Amino acid sequence: MRLPTVLGLVLLIPLVLRPQSEDAGITDAERKNIGEAKPEKREILAVLREVNANQLAHPELDASAAAEPLRHIWLRVTWYTGVVAAWKATGDPSFLEQSLAYGRELHWQVGEDPDGPNRLFPIQLWAELYLAKRDRAMIDPSINWLATPGPLTPAGSKLWYMDAQNAGSPPIPYVDSLYGAPALAMLAKITGNVEYRDTMDAFFDAVTARLFDRESGLYYRDPNF
């Protein structure tokens, strides 16, 4: 499942599962956009289960990604943020248990992705699961990684949020890195450490300064576009 598909599911779930009473007062135009034949909750849940089961059976990872799951961790955790969103929207415990099993399988590690911001993606997932279970083991590796100086961490480099690209090419920012920014906000909430929030603000501002086009109100994916 591609990242836009996951995001689409996350945005759609709360809309289609909201109580019928919330439809009171909406305009005819809004009702038309939603659709007169809005699916029932049980139908939505059935589709979510079917799509999730298909993704489990057909992960669409190439051989190198399958052989090194920690190096290509973002491919899976972006899907699992959608699985957690499905649990929150439906209350179906199977989605939560599936996500917990995935975390235990990877021992709650941040992964080995060559781009620092991509390691925020699993941190975001582990933080969400921590908020559900309050098990410190779920976030300790994330906290330790963020505090360890290195070229890919905010504790070790002011340019930790860049994409290294290929050897010999200068590193560049990329807008999809911001997908992991909520991880820092969640850790600030969990730990009370405002430095995570400060890091998130600096990260967002730096990427925005390089990639945001004020005339169109849109971001470039990276400076190569």
N, C-alpha and C positions, 0 to 999 in steps of 0.2 A: 504494500500500500504506500503510495507516494505521500509526501508531507502535505501537499494541498488537500488530498483526500481526507487525511486525518483531521486537519483543521476544519474542513467542511462538516465532518461528522460532529466535531465538538461544538460548532456553532448551531447545527441543526437540532441536536438532541434536546436542549432546553425548550426550543420553540415547539416541537411537535409533542412533547410530553407535558406541557403546562396544563393545569386544570382547566376544564371547560369554562369555569366561572370567570377566568381571566379574559375570555373573549368578549365579555360584556363591555359595551362602550366603544368597540373598535369601529372604524368607518367601513363603508362598503368597499372602498378601494383596498383597504388593508385586508379585508376578508377575502377579496378576490385574489390578492397576492399569496395569501396563505393557502387558498384552495378550498372550495366548498366540500370536497370529499377528503377531508383530512383523515389520515389513517388512525385507527384506534391504537391505544398504548400497547396492547398485546401484539398488534401487527408490527409496530416499530421494534419492540423487543425481539420478536422473532427474526426480523431482518438483521438486527444487530448481532444476534447470536449466530446467524448463518454466515454473515460476512466475517465475523471474528473466527469462526471455525474454519472457514476457507483460508483465511490468512495463516492460521496455525499450520494447516496442512500444506500450504504452498507459500512459503515465506519469500520466494523470489530473490534469494541471495545467490550471488555468483559463488564460484568455488573458493575464491580468495577470501571473500567476506565470511562465508560459512566456516572456513578454517581458522579465521582470526576474529571471533565475535567481539572481543574487547577493542580491537583496532577499528572496527566498523560499527561501533555500538549505536551510533545515531540512527542507523537504518531501522533498528528495532525499537529503541526507546521512544521515538516519535510516534510510532504506532501505539505503544503501551500508554502514552499519555491519553490517547483516545480511548483505550480500554478502561482506564481509570475514570475518565469522564463518563463513559457508559455506566459504570458502577454507581457514580454519584447521581446520575440522572434517573436510573431505573431502580436502584437498590438491590439489583441482582448480585448476590454474593459471589457467584462464579467468576465475574469479572475481577473482583478484588482478589480472590484466591489465586487466579491466574497470574495477576501482576505480582503478588507476593512471592509466588513460586519462581517467577523470572528473576526477581531481586535476589532471592536466596541462591539461585543457580549461579549468578554472577558475583555473589558475596558482596553485593552493594558497592562494587567498585565503580570508579568514574570512567574507566576505560583507558585505552591507549591511542585515542585518535590523535593524529598529528597536528590538529588545530585546537588550540585551547578552548575557544568558545563551545565547540561541539561537546566538550566534556561537561558543560553545564546541562546538557540535555538529560543525561542520566541523573544528575544531581537533582534536577527538577522533579523527576519521577520518584526518586527515593524520598525527597522531602514531602511530596504528597502522601506517600504511603506511611511515612513517619507520623504525619498529622492524623492518620487513621488509626495507627497502632501504638504510637508513642514508644517505639523500640529504638533506643539510641544507636544500636548497632547498624541501623539503616542509614544513618547520616554521618557517623564518625569518619569513614573513609573520605567522604566529601569535604568535611571540615579540615581534615588533615591535609588533603591535597591543596585546598585553597590557601592554607597557611604555609605551605612549603615553597621556598624560593625556587624558581626555575623559569625557563624561557616561555613556558606556556601557562604560567599562573600569574594572577594579579599581584601576588606577593613577591614575584621575582622579575617581572618585566612590565614596563608601561605599555608595551605593544603586544601583550598576551592575547589580545582579541583579533589578531591578524591571521589571514590565511597565508601559510608559507609558500603556497603554489609549488612550482617545480624548482629544482636546484638551479641557482643562478638568477632566478627572478626575484624582484623585491616583494616582500609580503604586502598584502592588501587587505582592507576591511571588506566584509561581505554582509549584506543586510540580513540574510537568514540566520546569522549568528545570534541575532536578537531574540530568536525563539527561546533561547535558554535563559534570558534575563530574569524571568520570574523566579528562577531557582535562588537567586541572590536575595530577592525580596522575602521569599519563604524562610530562608535561613536566618535573615534578620529578625523575622517574627518569632521563629522557634527559639533562637539563642539570646535575643535581646541585644545582639552585637550590631550597632548601627554602621559599622565599617562595611558590612555586606551591602547595605543600601547605598553607601557612598560609592562603592565599587560599581554597582549597577548604574548609578547616575552617570558616572564618568564614562563607563562603557557605552551607554546609550548616546551620550552627547558626542563622543568621539566618532562613532559610526555615523551618526546623523550629520555631523559637520562635513564628513567626506562624501556622503552618498545621497543626502536629501536634496531634491530639486524643489526650491520654493515656488517656482513659477507653476509647476504642475501639481505640487503637493504630494509627490510620489518619491519613492526611493529607487535609485538604481540598485541593481543586484550587487555590483561591485564596480570599481573604476574602469574596468575594461569595456563597459557598455557605453 
